Amino acid sequence: MFNLLKISTGKIFIYFYSFIIIFSFVIFICVSLFLYKNFYQTITQSQEVLVLRREVAIEDININKFEEIVEKIEKKTELRQAGYFINFR
């Protein structure tokens, strides 16, 4: 049968081994991408969260005091009526 196709058993083994090597390389690339996306990036993002958490203010914000300060600023920036009229003639 092999004589009809003129393919020797040596060529069959070469094709088979080259197919196995290429297939293994593709599987290795896919596994590497999977691990990079699902593990390495997750670990680096969690490290960034920890770094950002350290940079955030440690003390709690007193919301009542904040609102009081905002009200004072708004009151200070309101337009006030002058009790007199200036004539520029």
PyMOL commands that set and color helices and strands:
alter all, ss='L'
color gray80, all
select helices_A, chain A and resi 2-5+9-55+63-77
alter helices_A, ss='H'
color red, helices_A
deselect
rebuild
show_as cartoon
